[in-house]
Each structure stands twice: as C-alpha cells, then as structure tokens.
Amino acid sequence: MSTAAVGMVTASQAMEAFTRRSGPANALAGDAEAIAAACHAMAERFHRGGRLVVFGSGGSGSDAAHVVVEFVHPVIVGKKALPAFSLTGPNLAAQLALLAEPADIALGISAGDADAELTEAMRAARRSGLLTVALLGGDGDRAAGEGIAGGGIAEHTLVVRSDDPLVVKEVQVTTYHVLWELVHVFAEQPGALA
C-alpha cells in the first residue's frame, strides 16, 4: 500500500474517531444550564461544610477515585482543596449510610445505564438528604420510570449520550473537570452562595 493510501485511510479513521466523540460532547455542552445548576448546588454544599462522596458502578469506580483527586488536590495554584472521598466495592448504599452526612454531595458515575448497585446508593443518598448528582452514559436510564434520571432519584443528572462506553468515559472526564472548575467559579463569587 502506498504512503498516500495509508495517509488517506488513517485520516479517514481519525475523522471518524473525532466524529464519534464530538456529537456526545456537543450534546452535553448543550446542557450547560443543567451543568451550571449542579455546580452551583455543589458549591453551596461545600460552602456549608459538605463533602463530595463519589462512587461508580463497574469500571466507573476508577473514575470516582479520579474525581476525588481533582477536588482534594487542585492542579491550579491558588484553587482551594475541597473535601472528597470515594466509595469502592459492593454495598455502596451501606457505605453511604455509615460515612456520609446530610450536608454532603453524592456523585454517582456510570458509563452506561445505572445498575442496581448504583441506583440503590443514589436512593440511599437522597433519603439521607445528600445532594444527588449523577453522571451517566447511554440514554441515561432505559428504565426511565424507575431509574436515576427518570425516577427522580438524582436531583441533577448529566448524560453523555453515546452507546460507546469508551466515548462516554472520555466525555465524562471532561465533564467532571468542568464540574470542578465551575464549583470554584461559584465559590469565588461574592454573594453567589447562601
């Protein structure tokens, strides 16, 4: 195969790879008001002494640990570290009951539809008075009547609309960096928090 042919195939594949990501990223960016509302609510909880409790189902447990690092160890000089910890393993709802307080924020993450473990943890968080934020993939909840988004379990639901879990995870990384950034923007505005 000639160098020109290799270049065309590679360029075509690169374009397709970016196209798969740009649609879900742009759709989530279209939810800017919902993202800003979630960040404001989170900033209010931090302002009142709340902590961020992050957990994920399946491989999203690793993302939960990454989110915590962002909040407790800011990479931008002058930004305040905010209290956060992640939950791992089974029985997330029981861990929440033991470790979380009503002033805290529960952030549940799933690259696809939320499984029963994540859904029950979010329910437990809501019952306990935590602010509930869900970062989901796919269509957000196929069981819309009973799930996190459709069932009203999460007060703030942000969905990366893609069936490709790798694309979902990539866009979610950007999303939780935006959450971190906007929480700080609200925290730095005089009078923005009650």
Secondary structure, DSSP 8 states (H G I E B T S, - for coil): --HHHHHHHHHHHHHHHHHHHHHHHHHHHTTHHHHHHHHHHHHHHHHTT--EEEEESTTHHHHHHHHHHHHHS-SSTT-----EEE--SS-HHHHHHHH--TTSEEEEE-SSS--HHHHHHHHHHHHTT-EEEEEEETTS-SSTTTSTTTTT--SEEEEE--S-HHHHHHHHHHHHHHHHHHHHHHHTSTTS--
